[in-house]
Structure formats: structure tokens, C-alpha cells
Amino acid sequence: MQKARITVSIKREVLEAAEDRVAAGEASSVSAWVEDAMEKKANDDELLALLAEMDAEFGPPSEEAEAWARNVLGY
């Protein structure tokens, strides 16, 4: 997959958190940590869109179904 170089401005605390993860060996670089976070955000957005479509077609889930899903997903 082809990579693209970008420039972004972020809060100092966020950068420090990324640098801490790299120092702890949890990410290979700040770029890798940011890319992972961006992928997770994109996946969350896609999931929210799918859930909105399901709500429109089938109605909202029951409280029991929602509690089960939150438990399984760790929310």
C-alpha cells in the first residue's frame, strides 16, 4: 500500500502519549501510532453508518440486545 506524507497539528499531550507508546514498544513509530488511530476512527465511522442503516430498516435494538452488544464489544 502506498503511503502519503502529511502535516498535522495536534495537542502536545497527544504527541506525548504517542511518544510514550513508541518508547514502551507498543508502536514502531509516532506515524504508525497515528495511522492506527486513524484507521480505528474510520472503522468506527463505518460501523456507525451501518448501525444507522439497520435502525432505519429494522428499528432500534431492544435493551437486551444493546446490553449484549455493549458487553461483547467492551463498551
C-alpha positions in Angstrom: 0.0 0.0 0.0 1.3 3.4 -0.9 1.9 5.9 1.9 1.4 9.7 1.8 3.2 12.3 3.9 1.0 14.8 5.6 1.5 17.6 8.1 -0.9 17.9 11.1 -1.1 19.9 14.3 -2.1 18.1 17.4 -2.2 18.8 21.1 1.2 18.4 22.9 -0.4 15.8 25.3 -1.5 13.7 22.3 2.0 13.8 20.9 3.5 12.9 24.2 1.1 9.9 24.5 2.2 8.7 21.1 5.9 9.1 22.0 5.3 7.2 25.3 3.7 4.3 23.3 6.7 4.2 21.0 9.1 4.2 23.9 7.2 1.4 25.5 7.4 -0.6 22.3 3.7 -0.5 21.7 4.1 1.2 18.4 7.0 1.2 15.9 6.8 5.0 15.4 4.6 8.0 16.0 3.4 7.7 12.4 2.4 4.1 12.9 0.5 5.1 16.1 -1.3 7.9 14.4 -2.1 5.7 11.4 -3.6 3.0 13.7 -5.7 5.6 15.4 -7.0 7.0 12.1 -7.9 3.5 10.9 -9.8 2.8 14.1 -11.7 6.1 13.7 -12.6 5.3 10.0 -13.8 1.8 11.0 -15.9 3.3 13.9 -17.5 5.8 11.4 -18.3 2.9 9.0 -19.8 0.9 11.9 -22.0 3.9 13.0 -23.2 4.3 9.4 -24.2 0.7 9.3 -25.9 0.8 12.6 -27.9 3.9 11.5 -29.0 2.0 8.3 -30.0 -1.0 10.5 -32.0 1.3 12.8 -33.8 2.8 9.8 -34.7 -0.5 8.3 -35.4 -2.6 11.5 -35.9 -0.1 14.2 -33.7 0.3 17.2 -32.4 -2.8 19.1 -34.1 -4.0 22.3 -32.4 -3.0 25.5 -31.4 -6.6 26.0 -29.7 -6.8 22.5 -28.0 -3.5 23.1 -26.7 -4.6 26.5 -25.4 -7.8 25.0 -23.6 -5.9 22.2 -22.0 -3.4 24.6 -20.8 -6.3 26.8 -19.3 -8.2 23.8 -17.7 -5.0 22.4 -16.5 -3.8 25.8 -18.4 -0.5 25.8 
